[in-house]
Amino acid sequence: MLWLATARRLTRRQFVDQFTTQPLALVILVTTTHCFSTNTLTSLDSYYANLVQACIRSKSLPQAKKIHQHLLKNTTRLKDTSFLLEKVAHLYITCNQVDLASRVFDEIPQPSVILWNLLIRAYAWNGPFERAIHLYYHLLQSGVKPTKYTYPFVLKACSGLQALEAGREIHEHAKALGLASDIYVCTALIDLYAKCGDLVEAQTVFHGMLYKDVVAWNAMIAGFSLHGLHDDTIQMLVQMQKAGTSPNASTIVAVLPTVAQANALSQGKAMHGFSLRRSLSGEVVLGTGLLDMYSKCQCIAYARRIFDAIDVKNEVCWSAMIGAYVICDSTREAMALFDEMVLRKEINPTPVTLGSILRACTKLTDLSRGRRVHCYAIKSGFDLNTMVGNTILSVYAKCGIIDDAVKFFDKMNSKDTVSYSAIISGCVQNGYAKEALLIFHHMQLSGIDPDLATMVGVLPACSHLAALQHGACGHAYSIVHGFGTDTSICNVLIDMYSKCGKINRGRQVFDRMVTRDIISWNAMIVGYGIHGLGMEAISQFHHMLAAGIKPDDVTFIGLLSACSHSGLVTEGKHWFSAMSEDFNITPRMEHYICMVDLLGRAGLLAEAHVFIQKMPFEADVRVWSALLAACRVHNNIELGEEASKKIQGKGLEGTGNLVLLSNIYSAVGRWDDAAYVRIKQKGQGLKKSPGCSWVEINGIIHGFVGGDQSHPQSAQIHEKLEELLVDMKRLGYCAENSFVLQDVEEEEKERILLYHSEKLAIAYAILSLRPGKPILVTKNLRVCGDCHAAIKVITLITKREIIVRDLSRFHHFKDGICNCADFW
């Protein structure tokens, strides 16, 4: 054979260099035929070792496996199996086959410290990090002495896990071996302590170093930057240059995030200029960092110029630019760039890219594009990525497709806190408050702890349902988990307590706040308003001004609404004028609605009509609806008909407005006109929302509709109402039959009024709660006049406070009096 003849004339090195490029089976045949004399080959072990070394250089995994297989078959012919297995393990590590390397490692009786270090490094870089730490302790138990190369690797694993206590212990081991001053060990320690939040210890290690190279400086700078300590980061950068160490690209990349967070654009530009002078800006990592900084400083044009200047763009660079457009609300540009990225076959979108473009779809409520991106995610397998799944949830929820959001949520394999927060917020925003609470309880049962964002999402569900017990539990949970002083949590707590009838508790939360923003003040003003405490709302507004907080348009909506619910017509007119004259805030449609409501409630219908006609822009359907509602209260048929025509003329006539007009006719006995409106309503396919009331008993929400007999305790509830009716009549109560808007006998009208939903809810609460305990009932519509009169009498009979939250405000009934003074 020509190959055998040629092989005999070669030295060992010549043989390996030439024959490792030939088919492996033939190479092994040559080596195992003992074709070399003892003068040219020292042993078969050496040939295998050189073959493996050649594969390490070429990273040839298929040949590596074949050599390994052949080794296992010929172990009896080898002198030093452990040495060769170490080489094979090294080869597998080089080919990124760490699990295979670990199996080989386990077969070696006494691995060298070099192999220990290689395997620890592989796990420290690629994970799982726990294996790296486990290997380190196994090394110690095996009696192998770690080297200065062992510690940087195992400390990196600790850093990845943020395993501070394990890192401290390993630090002590390094000290015991006299390696704590080694520059590589020290740099790894700085990185560990910084990422675990112990910047004091990181600085101690840093300042104790005899020599600091650029990597050590970068580790310390990155630590400060990671925790948003802008001033410390810049100060450390200055000290670095004073010490004679010149920043490199990694230094700038480390500093840029904190510059962006502090919105320090001038410093960011200085970093950019430094990079240009040092010819560093062409690097893709630095370029990506710069465009990210410019985008977060709202300089999207600069960010795009950086992007265009990068010669070779990777997936991270594309994702950063798309994300930059989303941050700067240039969502159309983000979508265009995403389309361009997809068309470039060589660049594949990453999960981060899809997350960014899905957030753009959320901002635009672009359901069609969101569905297409969802399909792309399924095809690419990224829909299984939790982050991508969470943003898909947000798209469906924001677009109001809550059924699809729930279906997708149920199918998600991996759910985290963000997943639950997204679906809970989506349910609340789309009116599914009860479902949001159920999902929240399921979250707790699944072992996932709600975070601050979850609580900010779920507490509004308690507000909507007036579920005080659930809200109070959420408040307690927030305090226990350290969220109690967060401004956003306090804001939703103020709103929750206000809407659960406990405005005083909301005030207590407000008074204890460490930091108050405009939302905090607005929440208190709105809270006072819906409880009919107009003067307290105005007083709160003055306190806000004294605290140096500038009111916004929402502040004046709350203030004008408070004046409306309290009948403060003069004050409301004053503040409406002041908002433009003194605070330079142009009134928008919502402010005009408040003013029409204010004048209408006060019976100033003609003035309200003139006010609408003098508006600087055309009144929308909501303004005319406010006037129509006032006409219903004051039985002004003529103006009510005009308001109804205006609404019809805008083509936005809804069931609520038709019901109001029908009720106006019914109230004055014009049954034929009322019937005509009802027929018209039915012909348009519109249905009246039934009056519904609910009450929370021992953490369970019980709902009722007028004449309801579906409740398990319906018989007892009706019996209790009959008892109350007898007692109420003794105290002078007489049913106000004018609030029954059907043409029926007077006796039947009394029965209809008796079984209104709020009365059913109150009767059930009386049966369920201990004597004297206040009752809170919530109604989806305005409380009727008869129920209002009846509840005042019921408070005298039961000697307890009853609070009713209707569509527009709270009614606090106590000792036969309502705080609204019959003005609502």
HELIX and SHEET records of a PDB file:
HELIX    1   1 LEU A    2  ARG A    8  1                                   7    
HELIX    2   2 ARG A   12  PHE A   19  1                                   8    
HELIX    3   3 LEU A   24  THR A   32  1                                   9    
HELIX    4   4 LEU A   44  SER A   58  1                                  15    
HELIX    5   5 LEU A   61  LYS A   73  1                                  13    
HELIX    6   6 THR A   75  ARG A   77  5                                   3    
HELIX    7   7 THR A   81  THR A   94  1                                  14    
HELIX    8   8 VAL A   98  GLU A  107  1                                  10    
HELIX    9   9 VAL A  113  ASN A  126  1                                  14    
HELIX   10  10 PHE A  129  GLN A  141  1                                  13    
HELIX   11  11 THR A  150  LEU A  161  1                                  12    
HELIX   12  12 LEU A  164  ALA A  176  1                                  13    
HELIX   13  13 ILE A  183  LYS A  195  1                                  13    
HELIX   14  14 LEU A  199  HIS A  207  1                                   9    
HELIX   15  15 VAL A  214  LEU A  226  1                                  13    
HELIX   16  16 HIS A  230  LYS A  242  1                                  13    
HELIX   17  17 ALA A  249  GLN A  261  1                                  13    
HELIX   18  18 LEU A  265  ARG A  277  1                                  13    
HELIX   19  19 VAL A  284  LYS A  296  1                                  13    
HELIX   20  20 ILE A  300  ALA A  309  1                                  10    
HELIX   21  21 GLU A  315  ILE A  327  1                                  13    
HELIX   22  22 THR A  331  LEU A  343  1                                  13    
HELIX   23  23 PRO A  351  LEU A  364  1                                  14    
HELIX   24  24 LEU A  367  SER A  380  1                                  14    
HELIX   25  25 PHE A  382  LEU A  384  5                                   3    
HELIX   26  26 THR A  386  LYS A  398  1                                  13    
HELIX   27  27 ILE A  402  LYS A  411  1                                  10    
HELIX   28  28 THR A  417  GLN A  429  1                                  13    
HELIX   29  29 ALA A  433  LEU A  445  1                                  13    
HELIX   30  30 LEU A  452  LEU A  465  1                                  14    
HELIX   31  31 LEU A  468  VAL A  480  1                                  13    
HELIX   32  32 THR A  487  LYS A  499  1                                  13    
HELIX   33  33 ILE A  503  ARG A  512  1                                  10    
HELIX   34  34 ILE A  518  ILE A  530  1                                  13    
HELIX   35  35 GLY A  534  ALA A  546  1                                  13    
HELIX   36  36 ASP A  553  SER A  566  1                                  14    
HELIX   37  37 VAL A  569  GLU A  581  1                                  13    
HELIX   38  38 MET A  589  ARG A  601  1                                  13    
HELIX   39  39 LEU A  605  GLN A  613  1                                   9    
HELIX   40  40 VAL A  621  HIS A  634  1                                  14    
HELIX   41  41 ILE A  637  GLY A  649  1                                  13    
HELIX   42  42 THR A  655  ALA A  667  1                                  13    
HELIX   43  43 TRP A  671  GLY A  683  1                                  13    
HELIX   44  44 SER A  714  ARG A  730  1                                  17    
HELIX   45  45 ASN A  737  PHE A  739  5                                   3    
HELIX   46  46 GLU A  746  LEU A  754  1                                   9    
HELIX   47  47 SER A  757  SER A  768  1                                  12    
HELIX   48  48 GLY A  785  THR A  798  1                                  14    
SHEET    1   A 6 ILE A 700  VAL A 705  0                                        
SHEET    2   A 6 CYS A 692  ILE A 697 -1                                        
SHEET    3   A 6 ILE A 775  LYS A 779 -1                                        
SHEET    4   A 6 ILE A 802  ARG A 805  1                                        
SHEET    5   A 6 PHE A 810  LYS A 814 -1                                        
SHEET    6   A 6 ILE A 817  CYS A 818 -1                                        
END                                                                             
